[in-house]
Each structure stands twice: as structure tokens, then as C-alpha cells.
Amino acid sequence: MLTLSDSAHRAAVAGTAGAFSSALRIANVTCHVRNWAGRDNLPGYGNGDVDFNTACFPTDTTGDANVIGNNAPRCARVWNGILAVAPTITTGAAGANYRARARSNVCTYQYLKDSAARQFTYNSLSGLIVVTSP
């Protein structure tokens, strides 16, 4: 049976994934327009510290990391780097709205505010966002 709480949690994940997807598209277009592929610290975007891969998708905000690889902290930094008002995120198991994980250049953003397996993924090679929110 669907409850009001389930609907609210589902809407929270859908809204956050939508905001992330919109921010990602803006970052990607900005990177292409400024010919910033594979470079670091795009001026005038966010805090000016977003790093991009050769496909113009965000990969980090620290150092010169142009791949996400299996690095969950990079996923968390992308989250905070592209979202203007980001829900809290952690790489641990609790203490925030979302948990960032990474595997093979795919970031998984797991929703922590209920027990359902709600999350969305960001493929940093293709820009594909996939939402799972039962």
C-alpha cells in the first residue's frame, strides 16, 4: 500500500535527480561552448573549480581528476560542485540525505531518509542519469 510518506520520499528523489540532471546539462553545454573538454577548474561555472572529462561531463572539484573511477569522494564533490542548493551528502553510511558511491566511472547517489532502495546513478562517461525509486 502506497503511503503519503512513500510518495514524499519518491518525490524527493525524483526532484533531486531532476535538479542534478539539469545542472549536469548546463555544465556539459558550458564546457562545450567554452571548449573546456578534459580540463580543470572551469571559470565562471559554480565556484570555478569543476573538472571535466573529454566528453565534457563533471568529474571532480579538487586537483586535476578528469575521471571518477571508483572514487566516491569525487562523486560527492561533483554533487556539491554542480548543484546550487545541494541536499547533504556523505560517503559514509549515515548522517546526510544521500550517500555517494562510485564504481567504474558511475556515481550512485543513494537516498538515506527511508528504508526503500531509492537512488539515482550518474554515468560520468555518457552523462546518463537513471533513477530507481520503488
Contact map, one row per residue, 1 for C-alpha under 8 A:
11100000000000000000000000000000000000000000000000000000000000000000000000000000000000000000000000000000000000000000000000000000000000
11110110000000000000000000000000000000000000000000000000000000000000000000000000000000000000000000000000000000000000000000000000000000
11111110000000000000000000000000000000000000000000000000000000000000000000000000000000000000000000000000000000000000000000000000000000
01111111000000000000000000000000000000000000000000000000000000000000000000000000000000000000000000000000000000000000000000000000000000
00111111100000000000000000000000000000000000000000000000000000000000000000000000000000000000000000000000000000000000000000000000000000
01111111110000000000000000000000000000000000000000000000000000000000000000000000000000000000000000000000000000000000000000000000000000
01111111111000000000000000000000000000000000000000000000000000000000000000000000000000000000000000000000000000000000000000000000000000
00011111111100000000000000000000000000000000000000000000000000000000000000000000000000000000000000000000000000000000000000000000000000
00001111111110000000000000000000000000000000000000000000000000000000000000000000000000000000000000000000000000001100000000000000000000
00000111111111000000000000000000000000000000000000000000000000000000000000000000000000000000000000000000000000000000010000000000000011
00000011111111100000000000000000000000000000000000000000000000000000000000000000000000000000000000000000000000000000000000000000000000
00000001111111110000000000000000000000000000000000000000000000000000000000000000000000000000000000000000000000000000000000000000000000
00000000111111111000000000000000000000000000000000000000000000000000000000000000000000000000000000000000000000100000011100000000001010
00000000011111111100000000000000000000000000000000000000000000000000000000000000000000000000000000000000000000000000000000000000001010
00000000001111111110000000000000000000000000000000000000000000000000000000000000000000000000000000000000000000000000000000000000000000
00000000000111111111000000000000000000000000000000000000000000000000000000000000000000000000000000000000000000000000000000000000000000
00000000000011111111100000000000000000000000000000000000000000000000000000000000000000000000000000000000000000000000000100000000101000
00000000000001111111110000000000000000000000000000000000000000000000000000000000000000000000000000000000000000000000000000000000000000
00000000000000111111111000000000000000000000000000000000000000000000000000000000001000000000000000000000000000000000000000000000000000
00000000000000011111111100000000000000000000000000000000000000000000000000000010011000000000000000000000000000000000000000000000000000
00000000000000001111111110000000000000000000000000000000000000000000000000000000000000000000000000000000000000000000000000000000100000
00000000000000000111111111000000000000000000000000000000000000000000000000000000000000000000000000000000000000000000000000000000000000
00000000000000000011111111100000000000000000000000000000000000000000000000000000011000000000000000000000000000000000000000000000000000
00000000000000000001111111110000000000000000000000000000110000000000000000000000010000000000000000000000000000000000000000000010000000
00000000000000000000111111111000000000000000000000000000000000000000000000000000000000000000000000000000000000000000000000000000000000
00000000000000000000011111111100000000000000000000000000000000000000000000000000000000000000000000000000000000000000000000000000000000
00000000000000000000001111111110000000000000100000000001110000000000000000000000010000000000000000000000000000000000000000000000000000
00000000000000000000000111111111000000000000000000000001110000000000000000000000000000000000000000000000000000000000000000000000000000
00000000000000000000000011111111100000000000000000000001000000000000000000000000000000000000000000000000000000000000000000000000000000
00000000000000000000000001111111110000000000100000000000000000000000000000000000000000000000000000000000000000000000000000000000000000
00000000000000000000000000111111111110000100000000010001100000000000000000000000000000000000000000000000000000000000000000000000000000
00000000000000000000000000011111111110000000000000000001000000000000000000000000000000000000000000000000000000000000000000000000000000
00000000000000000000000000001111111100000000000000000000000000000000000000000000000000000000000000000000000000000000000000000000000000
00000000000000000000000000000111111100000000000000000000000000000000000000000000000000000000000000000000000000000000000000000000000000
00000000000000000000000000000011111110000000000000000000000000000000000000000000000000000000000000000000000000000000000000000000000000
00000000000000000000000000000011111111110100000000010001000000000000000000000000000000000000000000000000000000000000000000000000000000
00000000000000000000000000000011001111100000000000011111000000000000000000000000000000000000000000000000000000000000000000000000000000
00000000000000000000000000000000000111110000000000111111000000000100000000000000000000000000000000000000000000000000000000000000000000
00000000000000000000000000000000000111111100000000111100000000010100000000000000000000000000000000000000000000000000000000000000000000
00000000000000000000000000000000000101111100000011110000000000111100000000000000000000000000000000000000000000000000000000000000000000
00000000000000000000000000000000000000111110000111100000000010000000000000000000000000000000000000000000000000000000000000000000000000
00000000000000000000000000000010000100111111100111100000000000000000000000000000000000000000000000000000000000000000000000000000000000
00000000000000000000000000000000000000001111101110000000000000000000000000000000000000000000000000000000000000000000000000000000000000
00000000000000000000000000000000000000000111111100000000000000000000000000000000000000000000000000000000000000000000000000000000000000
00000000000000000000000000100100000000000111111111000000000000000000000000000000000000000000000000000000000000000000000000000000000000
00000000000000000000000000000000000000000001111111000000000000000000000000000000110100000000000000000000000000000000000000000000000000
00000000000000000000000000000000000000000011111111000000000000000000000000000000100000000000000000000000000000000000000000000000000000
00000000000000000000000000000000000000001111111111000000000000000000000000000000000000000000000000000000000000000000000000000000000000
00000000000000000000000000000000000000011110111111100000000011000000000000000000100000000000000000000000000000000000000000000000000000
00000000000000000000000000000000000000011100111111110000011111000000000000000100110000000000000000000000000000000000000000000000000000
00000000000000000000000000000000000001111100000011111000011111011100000000000000000000000000000000000000000000000000000000000000000000
00000000000000000000000000000010000111110000000001111111111100000100000000000000000000000000000000000000000000000000000000000000000000
00000000000000000000000000000000000011100000000000111111111000000110000000000000000000000000000000000000000000000000000000001000000000
00000000000000000000000000000000000011100000000000011111100000000100000000000000000000000000000000000000000000000000000000000000000000
00000000000000000000000000000000000011000000000000011111100000000000000000000000000000000000000000000000000000000000000000001100000000
00000000000000000000000000111011000111000000000000011111110000000000000000000000000000000000000000000000000000000000000000000000000000
00000000000000000000000100110010000000000000000000011111111000000000000000000000000000000000000000000000000000000000000000011110000000
00000000000000000000000100110000000000000000000001111001111100000100000000000100000000000000000000000000000000000000000000010000000000
00000000000000000000000000000000000000000000000001111000111110001111000001100100000000000000000000000000000000000000000000010000000000
00000000000000000000000000000000000000000000000001110000011111111111000001101100100000000000000000000000000000000000000000000000000000
00000000000000000000000000000000000000001000000011100000001111101000000001001100100000000000000000000000000000000000000000000000000000
00000000000000000000000000000000000000000000000011100000000111111000000000001000000000000000000000000000000000000000000000000000000000
00000000000000000000000000000000000000010000000000000000000111111000000000000000000000000000000000000000000000000000000000000000000000
00000000000000000000000000000000000000110000000000100000000101111100000000000000000000000000000000000000000000000000000000000000000000
00000000000000000000000000000000000000010000000000100000001111111111000000000000000000000000000000000000000000000000000000000000000000
00000000000000000000000000000000000001110000000000111100011100011111000000000000000000000000000000000000000000000000000000000000000000
00000000000000000000000000000000000000000000000000001000001100001111100000000000000000000000000000000000100000000000000000010000000000
00000000000000000000000000000000000000000000000000000000001100001111111101100000000000000000000000000101111000000000000000010000000000
00000000000000000000000000000000000000000000000000000000000000000011111000000000000000000000000000000111110000000000000000000000000000
00000000000000000000000000000000000000000000000000000000000000000001111100000000000000000000000000001111110000000000000000000000000000
00000000000000000000000000000000000000000000000000000000000000000001111111100000000000000000000000001110000000000000000000000000000000
00000000000000000000000000000000000000000000000000000000000000000001011111110000000000000010000000011100001000000000000000000000000000
00000000000000000000000000000000000000000000000000000000000000000000001111111000000000000010000000011000000000000000000000000000000000
00000000000000000000000000000000000000000000000000000000001110000001001111111100000000000000000000000000000000000000000000000000000000
00000000000000000000000000000000000000000000000000000000001100000001001111111110000000000000000000011100001100000000000000000000000000
00000000000000000000000000000000000000000000000000000000000000000000000111111111000000001110000000010000000000000000000000000000000000
00000000000000000000000000000000000000000000000000000000000111000000000011111111100000000000000000000000000000000000000000000000000000
00000000000000000000000000000000000000000000000001000000011110000000000001111111110000000000000000000000000000000000000000000000000000
00000000000000000001000000000000000000000000000000000000000000000000000000111111111001000000000000000000000000000000000000000000000000
00000000000000000000000000000000000000000000000000000000000000000000000000011111111101000000000000000000000000000000000000000000000000
00000000000000000000000000000000000000000000011011000000000110000000000000001111111100000000000000000000000000000000000000000000000000
00000000000000000001001100100000000000000000010001000000000000000000000000000111111100000000000000000000000000000000000000000000000000
00000000000000000011001000000000000000000000000000000000000000000000000000000011111111000000000000000000000000000000000000000000000000
00000000000000000000000000000000000000000000010000000000000000000000000000000001111111000000000000000000000000000000000000000000000000
00000000000000000000000000000000000000000000000000000000000000000000000000000000001111100000000000000000000000000000000000000000000000
00000000000000000000000000000000000000000000000000000000000000000000000000000011001111110000000000000000000000000000000000000000000000
00000000000000000000000000000000000000000000000000000000000000000000000000000000000011111000000111000000000000000000000000000000000000
00000000000000000000000000000000000000000000000000000000000000000000000000000000000001111100000111000000000000000000000000000000000000
00000000000000000000000000000000000000000000000000000000000000000000000000010000000000111110000111110000000000000000000000000000000000
00000000000000000000000000000000000000000000000000000000000000000000000000010000000000011111111101110000000000000000000000000000000000
00000000000000000000000000000000000000000000000000000000000000000000000110010000000000001111100000111000000000000000000000000000000000
00000000000000000000000000000000000000000000000000000000000000000000000000000000000000000111111000100000000000000000000000000000000000
00000000000000000000000000000000000000000000000000000000000000000000000000000000000000000111111000100000000000000000000000000000000000
00000000000000000000000000000000000000000000000000000000000000000000000000000000000000000101111100100000000000010000000000000000000000
00000000000000000000000000000000000000000000000000000000000000000000000000000000000000000101111110000000000000000000000000000000000000
00000000000000000000000000000000000000000000000000000000000000000000000000000000000000111100011111100000000000010000000000000000000000
00000000000000000000000000000000000000000000000000000000000000000000000000000000000000111000001111100000000000111000000000000000000000
00000000000000000000000000000000000000000000000000000000000000000000000000000000000000111100000111110000000011111000000000000000000000
00000000000000000000000000000000000000000000000000000000000000000000000000000000000000001111110111111000000111110000000000000000000000
00000000000000000000000000000000000000000000000000000000000000000000000110110000000000001110000001111100001111000000000000000000000000
00000000000000000000000000000000000000000000000000000000000000000000011110100000000000000010000000111110001111000000000000000000000000
00000000000000000000000000000000000000000000000000000000000000000001111100100000000000000000000000011111111100000000000000000000000000
00000000000000000000000000000000000000000000000000000000000000000000111000000000000000000000000000001111111000000000000000000000000000
00000000000000000000000000000000000000000000000000000000000000000001110000000000000000000000000000000111110000000000000000000000000000
00000000000000000000000000000000000000000000000000000000000000000011110000000000000000000000000000000111111000000000000000111000000000
00000000000000000000000000000000000000000000000000000000000000000001110000000000000000000000000000000111111100000000000011111000000000
00000000000000000000000000000000000000000000000000000000000000000001000100100000000000000000000000011110111110000000000011110000000000
00000000000000000000000000000000000000000000000000000000000000000000000000100000000000000000000000111100011111000000001111000000000000
00000000000000000000000000000000000000000000000000000000000000000000000000000000000000000000000001111000001111100000001110000000000000
00000000000000000000000000000000000000000000000000000000000000000000000000000000000000000000000001111000000111110000111100000000000000
00000000000010000000000000000000000000000000000000000000000000000000000000000000000000000000000011100000000011111100111000000000000000
00000000000000000000000000000000000000000000000000000000000000000000000000000000000000000000010111100000000001111110000000000000000000
00000000100000000000000000000000000000000000000000000000000000000000000000000000000000000000000011000000000000111110000000000000000000
00000000100000000000000000000000000000000000000000000000000000000000000000000000000000000000000000000000000000111111000000000000000000
00000000000000000000000000000000000000000000000000000000000000000000000000000000000000000000000000000000000000011111100000000000000000
00000000000000000000000000000000000000000000000000000000000000000000000000000000000000000000000000000000000000000111110000000000000011
00000000000000000000000000000000000000000000000000000000000000000000000000000000000000000000000000000000000001100011111000000000000111
00000000010010000000000000000000000000000000000000000000000000000000000000000000000000000000000000000000000001100001111100000000001111
00000000000010000000000000000000000000000000000000000000000000000000000000000000000000000000000000000000000111100000111110000000001110
00000000000010001000000000000000000000000000000000000000000000000000000000000000000000000000000000000000000111000000011111000000111100
00000000000000000000000000000000000000000000000000000000000000000000000000000000000000000000000000000000011110000000001111100001111000
00000000000000000000000000000000000000000000000000000000000000000000000000000000000000000000000000000000011100000000000111110011110000
00000000000000000000000000000000000000000000000000000000000000000000000000000000000000000000000000000000111000000000000011111111100000
00000000000000000000000000000000000000000000000000000000111000000011000000000000000000000000000000000000111000000000000001111111000000
00000000000000000000000000000000000000000000000000001010100000000000000000000000000000000000000000000000110000000000000000111110000000
00000000000000000000000000000000000000000000000000000010100000000000000000000000000000000000000000000000000000000000000000111111000000
00000000000000000000000100000000000000000000000000000000100000000000000000000000000000000000000000000000000000000000000001111111100000
00000000000000000000000000000000000000000000000000000000000000000000000000000000000000000000000000000000000000000000000011110111110000
00000000000000001000100000000000000000000000000000000000000000000000000000000000000000000000000000000000000000000000000111100011111000
00000000000000000000000000000000000000000000000000000000000000000000000000000000000000000000000000000000000000000000000111000001111100
00000000000011001000000000000000000000000000000000000000000000000000000000000000000000000000000000000000000000000000011110000000111110
00000000000000000000000000000000000000000000000000000000000000000000000000000000000000000000000000000000000000000000111100000000011111
00000000010011000000000000000000000000000000000000000000000000000000000000000000000000000000000000000000000000000001111000000000001111
00000000010000000000000000000000000000000000000000000000000000000000000000000000000000000000000000000000000000000001110000000000000111
